[in-house]
Amino acid sequence: MAVRAAVLPALGAPPEIAEIDLPEPGPGQVRIRLAAVGVCHSDLSLSDGTMRVPLPAVLGHEGAGTVLAVGEGVTHVAPGAGVVLNWAPSCGSCPACARGEVWLCANALNGAGQVYARTTDGTDLHPGLNVAAFAEETVVPEGCVLPAPDGVPLAEAALLGCAVLTGYGAVHHAARVRPGETVAVFGVGGVGLAALQAARIAGAGRIVAVDVSPEKEELARRAGATDYVLASDTTAREIRGLTDRQGVDVAVECVGRAVTIRTAWESTRRGGRTVVVGIGGKEEQVTFNALELFHWGRTLSGCVYGNCDPARDLPVLADHVRAGRLDLGLLVTEHITLDGIAGAFENMRAGRGARALVTF
């Protein structure tokens, strides 16, 4: 059956809207009609080669929709059910999964190498980050779907699958922010806005948002920021000035640039925690000298998918949404159609907006 999708034909090329032939679900697979999908910075990283996937591909990984059909052996969802896509399903058997670190599963992205559909001229297509959500419909392995939470519209639930899990997890799981601590969040995009709200939920005292755009201040403050700092050569000094010259207890970097990581590190107090969430390229080299590592006693850590277990954390996030503590609407600055994805990529490259949401 032919459906419309945004196909990435080659590295650096804009997504092209085309009809693709999508097969019916086989054993262990689920066919989904998308309700919405977020345009995430990770999609941009895939399109420009920062992260590599087989091409041509249909990207899009932050989505939610309704089950249309299931293949043989699928029992945990049924046609008509609302689901949230899980782009990084854990295998349950690799060493990381055995340690309980499912976000580091060695086999989570194996599906990206498979052929899941074809163009109308017969060209093989790969499913980006497993789920190929930049399309009207998709077919995914059953491990890539989670039941949608009650009381959360599917169009909003789409954001739970990546931006919110990542930002929330960076604060609650990776940084383990405690009540009263000071937090700085670098980058007020979708993940950064989720991190700001997560810091507020965690009971942080002073919450500093940092971004290059003055237009994002109001949005950051609505998400929970108590202070807003425009990124510059003096950012670390300004943050120390807001914290009795100590620096923040926790800095969360959501940009993925060497200069931002270094600034987040320098903004962290002695003995504090710096968590890197942003995905940067290999050319983004960050340097530290041996003496400062000893003297400052800071912890610098990476953070994959918010160090989350989606099956465990999705219900927790839904509780926060239903209680009004987490506002998913703050993460969306533009509602678009499939045809607007290329433009959304350009906006992200230029640092405009927080997140576009494709609705069907």
N, C-alpha and C positions, 0 to 999 in steps of 0.2 A: 504494500500500500504506500502511495506517495504522500509525503508530508513536506512542509516547508521547513528549512533549517538554515542556519548561518554557518557556512562551510569556510574553514581556514585552508586555503589551497597551498600556501607556502609560507615560510618564515618571512615576517615583515610585510606580508600582504594584508590588505584589509579583508575582513570577513565578507563572503559573497552569499547573498540569499539565493537558494536554489531548492528545487524539489529533489528529494532523495527517496530511494526505495527502502522502506523499513520493514523487515520481516516480522512475522508473528512471533511471539515468545516461544522459545524452546524450553526443554526441561530446566527447571531452576531459574527461569527468567520471568520478568514482569514488564508488561507494557503500560506506559503511563501517558496520560494526557496532561501536559504542563498547564498549571494555572499561572505561575510566575517564575522568573529566574533572575537573580541578581547578576549584574555585570561587575565582576570582582577583579581586583588588580592582579590576582593570580592568572586570570585569563589573558591579561595583557602580557604578563611575564612569559606565558606559553607562546603567545603570538610572535614575540620578538626574540625568542630563543634563550631567554634567561633560564627557563626550565625547558627541557626537551621532551617532546612526545612525538610519536610517529604521525606523519602528515600524508595526505590531507586528513583533516579531522573536524569534527563538530565539537566545539568547546562548550563551556557553560557547566557549572558544577554546583551552584547554589540555588536549588530549586525545590518546588513542591507541586503536587498535582493529584490527579485521581487515577486509580488503577482501572484500566480498561479490560485487561485480560491477564491471566497467569498461565505459566507453563506447568507441565507435569511435575509434581512433587512440591510445589509451593503451597504452604499452608498458613503462614503467619499474616498474609494479606489476601484480600479477595476483591474481585471487581466491585467498583463503587466506593472503595475505601480511599480516604485521603492519606497521602504519604509525603514525607520529607525525604529528599535524596541525601544519601550518605556517600560522598565521593571517595572516601578512604575506608572501605570495609576491612576489618581485621580478619586475618585468617584463623586465629586462635591456636596456631601450632608452632609458629616461629619463635625464636628465643625472646624477642621483644614481647610478644603476646604472652608467653609463659611467665614473664616477669610482671605482667599486668600493665605494660606500657603499650597499649594497643595503638596509640597515635604514632608509634614508631614501627608498626608492622612492616616486615620486609616484603610482604607480598601484596600490600594494599593497592598498589597501582598496576598490578599485572594486567588488569583488564584493558588498560589504555593501549596495549600492544595488539589487541584483538581487532578483527574486522567485524563491525556490528551492523553496517548498512552499506549501500552503494549509491552512487549518483545514478541518474537515469541513463547515462552512457556506459555504466558498468564499472566505474572507478571505485576501488575499495575505499571505505571511510573508517577511520578509527574514532573511538569515543572520548577523545580528550582526557579529562580526568575521570574516566570510567563511565560517566553518566550522560554525556552529550545532551545537555539541557537547553542549548540554544536551538530549540526546535519545537514545533507544535506538539510532537509526541516523541517518546524515546523508549527503547527496550534495554533493560538493565538486569544484572544478576540480582537475585532476591536479597543478597546481603547489602545491596546499595539502597534499600528502602527501609524507612522507619515509620511506624504509625504516626500520622499527624496528631498533634495534641488537641484535645477538645478545647473549644472556646477561643482558638486563635485562627483567624481567617487564613486560608491557604496562601493568599498573596503575600501576607506578612510572614507566615511560617517559613517561606522560602529562605528568608534571611537568617533563620536559626541554623541552617545547615552549614554555614561557613563563617560569615562575618561575626555573628554573635557568639557562636561557640569559640571562635578564635580569640576575640577580645575578652570575653568573660573568662575563658580558661587561662589566658595570660595573667590575669589579675588574681584569680582564685586558686589556680593549680600551680602555675609556674612561679609566680611571685609570692603567693600566699600572703596577700595583704591583710594586715590585722587592723582592728578598729583603732582610730586615732593616728595611724601612720600617714605620712605625706607621700604623695604620688605625683609623678609627672608623666604625661602621655605625649609622645612625639608623633605627630601626624593625625589630623582630624579628618580622616576618611571614614569609611564604614566601620572598619575594625577599631580605629581609634575612638569613634563615638561609642561603640560597644564597650571598650575598655574604660572610658570615662564613667559610663553608667555602672559598670561592674565595680569600679572603685568606690562610687557612692554607696552601692548596695553593701559593699564590704565594710562600710563605716569609716572610710578614710577621712582624715581631717582636711588638710589643704590638698586640693587637686589642681595641678597646673597643666593646662593644655598648651601645646607648642605647635605652631604651624607657620608656613610662609605666607598664608593668606589672611589679611585682616577681616575679610568678609565672613570667615568661619567662626568668629568670636561668639556671636550670639548663639549659634548652634551648639558650640562647645559648652557654653554656660548652661544652656537648657539641658544638656546631657549630664551635668554635674560638676563642671569645672568651676573652681572658686577664683582662679586667676588665669589670665591668657597672656602668653608671651609670643611675640612675633620672632620667628627664627632669624638669628643673626650671629655675628662673630662673638657677641657678648651673652648669648643665651644662658650658658652655664653660670656665668657670674650673676645674671639676673635671678636665676632660680635659687642660687645660694643666698642672695639678698632677701628672698621671700621666706627663707627657712633658717633665720638666725645664723647665716653664713655656714650652715652645716651641709646643705644639700638634701635632697629628698631621700626618704627611706627606700623608695622603689621608683625606677624609671622604666617605662615600657616604650620601646622603640617600634613604631609601626610603619616605617618608611623603607628601610632596607638600603640606606646609603651609608657609606663609610663615615662621612662627616657627621651624620645624624647619630650613628652608633657611638662615635667618639664623644659627641656632645652629651648624649644621654649618660654615658659612663662618667664624664666629668661633673655632671649634675647630681650624681648619686653621693650620698654621705659616706663617710668612712664606715666600712662594715655593711653597707647597704647592698641592694640587689638591682642589677640591670638586666632586663629581659629583652631579647631581640626577637621581634615577631615578623618584621618586614623581610621580604625576600629580595635580596640583592644579587647582582651578578658577580662572577668570579673576579672581575676587574676592580670591584670595590674592596680594596685592601685596607684593613684596620690594623694599626700598630700600637703596641704598648711596650714600655721598657720594664725590665725586671724589677727595678727599685720601686716603681709606682705600684706594681702588682702586690709587692710585699707590704708597702707602707699603707695603702688605702684599704686593704683587706676586703675589697668589694667582691661580690659574686657576679660574674657575667655568664649568662646562659642563653641558649637558643630556645625556641618554643615552636613546636610543630603542631598545628591544628589546635592550639590552645592547651596542649597536653590533655585533651579531652577524650573521654569515652562517650561518643554520641548517644548510645543507647541509655547510658546512665545520666548524662547531663541534659539531654533534651527535655525530659519532664521537669527538671529543676528550673530551666529557663522559662518553660511554659508557665510555671507557677508565678514567676516574677512578672511575666507579661500580664497574666490575669489579675494579679494584685496591683497592677499599675506602677510597679517599681522599674520596669523595663519598657521603654517606649520604642517599638520597632520603627515607627513612622519617622523618627529623627534620622534614621540611617538612609532614607530615600530622598533624594533631591530632584529626581526626574523619573517620570513614568514614560516608557517608550514602547515601541513595537520591535519586532525582529529587525525591521529595516533600519532602526536607529542604533544598532550595536556598533557599527563602525564609527559613528559620531561619538558614542559614549567612550570608545577607546581613545579617541583624540582628546576628549575632555580630561580623561585620567592622565594622559601624557602631559597635559598642560596644568595639572593640579587643580582643576575646577570641579566643584561639587563633591559630594560624599559618595553616593552610589546611585546608579541608574537601575531601575527595576523594569524588566520586560514583563508585560502582562498580556495574557492571551484572551 
